[in-house]
Amino acid sequence: MCGIVGYVGPQSATKVVIDGLRRLEYRGYDSAGIATIQDGLITFRKRAGKLGILESELEQNPLLNTHTAIGHTRWATHGGPNDSNAHPHISADGKVAVIHNGIIENFTELKNELLKSGVDFQSETDTEVVAHLLSEAMNVKDAELADALRSVCKRLRGAFTLVVVHADHPDLVVGARRNSPLVVGLGTAENFLASDVAAFIEHTRTAIELGQDQVVELRADSVHVTDFDGNAAQTSQYEVTWDIQAAEKSGYDTFMLKEINEQPKAVADTLLGRIRDNHIVLDDLKFDLDVLKSIDKIIITACGTAYHAGLIAKYAIEHWTRIPCEVELASEFRYRDPVLNEKILIIAISQSGETMDTLMATRYAREQGSKVLAICNTQGSTIPRESDAVIYTHAGPEIAVASTKAFITQVITVYVFALFLAQVRGSSMDIEALVREVSDMSAKVDVVLDTIEPVKQLAEQFKDASSVLFIGRHVGFPVALEGALKLKELAYMHAEGFAAGELKHGPIALIEPGVPVIVIVPPAKDSVLHEKIVSNIQEVRARGAKTIIVAEENDDIVEQFADYLIRIPQCPTLLQPVVSVVPLQVFAAEMATVKGYDVDQPRNLAKSVTVE
Ligand code: AGP
């Protein structure tokens, strides 16, 4: 997720764009850049790091005052956070500047085509291919920039918002949108383009949201929108009522609620480019296939929520690949003198890529001769840099301290890797069917979010509970642990997750009338597991517990045992965590709100724990 701003009008374009980028910096802060047009050429400044670094550069090395500019804050997906990978990307003839939000799925084939034609690339990004393709398209006599962008967009697969300028058209900014957001701000003798309205609402509150596969030509006195074939598109204006702070949260009260609601897109973005013809494709996985065929054990190491993703991974990896898999708390791992060797693959899961416990475990494992695969959400962070290979989640920046979209994309990514392993090692499983099921998960998370309202009422109902218990079986057990962690870290309540089968071995003594027990129920078609958890529900109800049951939409068996019933879409048992965790996230966030706590920055916590 990146921040994009475009401007054409009488104000200083540099100032408008930089101010706009500051409002969007939460969308990405790996690098920042700006381009404008002077004396028939593109001029630009771009630097790795936060926006302030670019501003310092502009103080020392200013751009002339112009009235057209585009700017970008980056959340790296392809290519680490450095100056050359920063946007904008410039064509070889210096005439085109491009900024981009999203993932171009077929950039490798396009890049190879351009390399064959002698194009010299300056970066590792997917975006740069657009600069060169646009330049080619503009070399046709009397070519129009909007036509050129439309023709290029038709060759791209994936999710992209592109905003471009051309040196021969100093009064024009052109944008295109597929999947990633792009809004137009309509001013008086000036117009704006941005990833979201926060960038321009100090100038205008009149906006147009661009639709799918649309191109916009922006001049100071005109805005023209078409589809990718050049046909005029219907647009509708609206007035932005949010204040600036709300706009940075896309209208949600907290970043956490915004990020919970971004989960369908985060799942889709994480799968983008990794599924082709119902098979897993990991082109950028830097592991020799023979290494993956030779491993005879996997150890997953992580902390907190990432550890819970690892616990889910264990079930998927062992079931789909038959490779023994252990999961270890990173803070414990290296102190227990584990047996490690070159046949044991370590998977280090970390949103930030900077968690010291996980980093030290990674270093230790490599010293012992094991290879390490990082699963990480932050390009170029320390853990991926110190691993043998990395698979990035594409959740975008996660601002709230309590992890939600990063967790769900970690789970999706371990499914992807486990299926890839099964493919490489010649599993007899119906991989195509499993890949299709995984592909459906983004839409299923959407369904949960559409029906989440009743969950919010539960927080009020149980805000005075002295303790909340979470129980689950199979992959529902790690989900129970994650639900309990969310409630602890957000609402400061005692909460505990259990394997449901463990209750009778002691914890059931905690049950007394009124104790809320949240139950994650496996799919009814998983009859053995389902039967067992129904017994556990009856055990706690017999002692007066209040049961909040998370169960599939078609499960009419558990209805009679639920004081409160939360429905989730049907999916295979192993994939259920992707949907069953969402109501627990919302419950915890709402509980914190009801209690008047800071949802995004809970007490005592940090987003990345860089001490052991
Ligand atoms: C998640 O809600 C917590 N904030 C915390 O447990 C977090 O998951 C843990 O610190 C690991 O962080 P990482 O994923 O950045 O390594």
Residues whose N, C-alpha, C, O or C-beta is under 5 A from the ligand:
A	BS01	AGP	C303 G304 T305 A306 I349 S350 Q351 S352 G353 T355 V401 A402 S403 A606 K607 V609
